[in-house]
Amino acid sequence: MTAAVPPPRTGARLLPVRQWVRCENGERLNALLWSPGPGWRMVSSAVLGGGIGERGWVLNAQVSHGYGRTDPDSHLADLAREAGVGGPGVGLMTAADVRRYGHAHDGGAEAVATAGLGVRGWAASPEEGLPGPAQPGTINIIVAVPVALSDAALVNAVATATEAKVQALLDAGYDCSGTPTDGMCIASRTPSDDEVHAFAGPRSLWGARLARAVHGAVRAAVCPLPLSLSAQTRGTPDAAVH
C-alpha cells in the first residue's frame, strides 16, 4: 500500500523532490523522489546506479533501523518501480526520517540533504574497516547544477560537496566529519552544444555555488533552526528544513 504526498512549496526549480510513503512489514516508511527525466549525468556512491552515467531519477528511501537485507540494489529497484519511475536511476537508503530534509540553493545550484547522526565520527579513524556491505546511509546528499560538467569535474564536485558537508557539521556544533555510511549524488546536465565545465573545486564558479548549497542543506538537516548569521553570509540564506 502506497500513498503520494504533495511536495512542499520550497520555491525550488531545479531539484523539486516528491515525498512518497509506503507500508513495509507493517511499518510506515518515507522516501524522497526526484525524477527530472532524461538529459542528466550523475556521479554517485549509491548502491544502485553508482558511478558516472546518464540517470533519470534519484530515490532516497527510508528503511527500518537494523536493516538486514543483503540485496539493497534489488530492493531499491523494486521501490523505484513502485514509485512509478523506470530506466537508469540512483537509489540511496537511510534509516533517518527523510521528511525532515534540508534544502538550499545558491546561484542555480541546489542541494537536498537528509541526516541522522546517531552514529558519527571522523573519517580517519584507527578502527579497521569492515569488508562487508555498508549499512543504509545516514547523511545522504543530492545536488543538481544546471550546467554540464566533465567527468573530472563531477569527481571534483563530490570532493567539494564533502568538504561543505564537514564544514556544515562543524558549524552546527558536531565534532565529526560525518557518519560511516554517508551517500552522495551529484547531477549535471548532459553535454550538448553548451559549454562543459572542467572544474568544480570550491573556488570554481559552480563548485563555489554547489558548496554553499550543500552547506545550507546539511546545516538545515542536522540543525533545523534558523541559520546563524555566519552561515547566511556564506550565501545560503534560503536554506530550509521540511
Residue, then its C-alpha position, 0 to 999 in steps of 0.5 A: m500500500t502506497a500513498a503520494v504526498p504533495p511536495p512542499r512549496t520550497g520555491a525550488r526549480l531545479l531539484p523539486v523532490r516528491q515525498w512518497v510513503r509506503c507500508e513495509n512489514g507493517e511499518r510506515l516508511n518515507a522516501l524522497l523522489w526526484s525524477p527530472g527525466p532524461g538529459w542528466r549525468m550523475v556521479s554517485s556512491a549509491v548502491l544502485g546506479g553508482g558511478i558516472g552515467e546518464r540517470g533519470w531519477v534519484l530515490n532516497a528511501q527510508v528503511s527500518h533501523g537494523y536493516g538486514r537485507t543483503d540485496p539493497d540494489s534489488h530492493l531499491a529497484d523494486l521501490a523505484r518501480e513502485a514509485g512509478v519511475g523506470g530506466p537508469g536511476v540512483g537509489l540511496m537508503t537511510a534509516a533517518d526520517v527523510r521528511r525532515y530534509g534540508h534544502a538550499h540553493d545558491g546561484g542555480a545550484e541546489a542541494v537536498a540533504t537528509a541526516g541522522l547522526g546517531v552514529r558519527g565520527w571522523a573519517a580517519s579513524p584507527e578502527e579497521g574497516l569492515p569488508g562487508p556491505a555498508q549499512p543504509g546511509t545516514i547523511n545522504i546528499i543530492v545536488a543538481v547544477p544546471v550546467a554540464l560538467s566533465d567527468a573530472a569535474l563531477v569527481n571534483a564536485v563530490a570532493t567539494a560537496t564533502e568538504a561543505k558537508v564537514q564544514a556544515l557539521l562543524d558549524a552546527g556544533y558536531d565534532c565529526s566529519g560525518t557518519p560511516t555510511d554517508g551517500m552522495c549524488i551529484a547531477s549535471r546536465t548532459p553535454s550538448d552544444d553548451e559549454v562543459h565545465a572542467f572544474a568544480g573545486p570550491r573556488s570554481l564558479w559552480g563548485a563555489r555555488l554547489a558548496r554553499a548549497v550543500h552547506g545550507a542543506v546539511r546545516a538545515a538537516v542536522c540543525p533545523l533552526p534558523l541559520s546563524l548569521s555566519a552561515q547566511t553570509r556564506g550565501t545560503p540564506d534560503a536554506a530550509v528544513h521540511 
